[in-house]
Amino acid sequence: MIDRTDPAGAIAAAAKRCSNWGRWGADDVRGTMNFLTDAKRLDAARLIRRGVSFSLAQSFDMDGPQKGWRRRTNPVHTMLDTGTDAAAGIQGFPHGLGGADDVIAMPLQCSTQWDGLGHIFDHGHAWNGRLAAETVTSLGDGVTGIETVAGVIAGRGVLLDVGRAFGVDGELPDGFAITPSHLMATVERQGPSSAVGSGDIVVVRTGQLARARREGWGDYAGGPAPGLSFTTADWLHTSEIAAIATDTWGFEVRPNEFDDAFQPLHQVAIPHIGLFLGEMWDPDALAADCAADGVYDFWLTAAPLPITGAVGSPINPIAVK
């Protein structure tokens, strides 16, 4: 049970129960990615049976969901060289050669992305008990920057389509708190291929993105949403998953389950469990395929851009079945 009036107490208790500080040594920078071993990656590669692939990324463009909260904007794509420049003969290349170039400016967490281990602090501490002020400075995350896991986020992916299991027409309503019981019931409903094990990358579909596509973005970025309940903290810890992602802006249920709190599950999952959280993923096409063939696990690669010192990164996750 959650005492809505005591978020500080609940966060502190969960942080103590679920702490992985020191589990992989004082110098660790990979957190739960340590569960995704070479052996597990090799086993996961054997899940490719049909060769069909799915991008789990939303678009990166100016029509995205961001509304400027904390200076998060949608990508701005600008052409530096174009076909019209080539036709005008102003590019300076010889023998009729022409070309196009472009640039993009965007917050690293404006669309499909990973939250890195330097993204969230608890009472001034970052992952593994480090002081936040000494870990992430104006120069970036000098310890657990997203580049530290750029080569390892590939392995067994598991889709838990909670939207289909508990929603209406495959969609959970905003404010629906997904508990461990919902997750386990979804596994039971989907069958053995969706059993979650150590080192897995779990993708939770709520259906909110499908609704946003149909009805417009509205408050998708930061507003009410279905998502993981704070009560899943212990499940996230004991399951030993490497990472978890959802099709929502903030991963956890919104409004949050306490009277006065902001993203309390983040406050436990990232700095204490050392867990990588993915947000704004697009699992809809993959989910339809999984429902059709009854197979809910797959090879998944979701490498971040190795942006030195970044606390998050845009990604294009690819699931292959």
C-alpha angles and dihedrals in degrees: 000000000000121000099214091198097058111055093148092055093046093049093048093048094047092046090054094046095044102038118136093181109144094006092121097026135281093283097052117135102171104064113183091003084081087076090062098080130179089255092054090047090053091050090049092054088064089065091078103102108146103023093230113144136200131197110222094195130110119222121279104221144108091273092068129121102261119118102184101271108164088353094301107149135169119266118282110213116196128183116227096183127016144180090260089057089051092048090051090054094233100124096082098226119141130239098020097302115154134171149174131233133179145184133209129207118195146135108264091238101047097107137001105355153139124250105224125214092262093057101086133034133193117214091334096314129114130197116322093015097291119150108260092218091058095042104049118031136155086285091060134251102333094184113030100023114161090254089074090074099033093112102041111053098101126101144085114354122196125195118213104190098197089162092064093041099050109009136088111257088352097305131107117217120248111273094031107145112213108215130191087261090058091050093049093045089052090053090050092048094048097044139231096321089068097054107129119229141174113296095019125138106224122206115197117199116202098168094236092119091054089053092048090052090053100041104026133263096286107156095341089125103068102338132107114317144159113255150132116323120233085242089072092072093096092046091051088052102043096041089064093216117170096222144342132210137185139193092244135090097246110024094225128074117280129239085043117239098251129076092239116021143107119213096329094173089059088054090060102031101052108035097030108029092032090226125163113228124202122202138188094020119160111224098156100107091042090049092053090052092047091051090050098051100026093234114124103174126077146154109282130189118184108163118176121224106265093242104167112242096000119147092208140008142207113244143183103216114203121202117195124192 
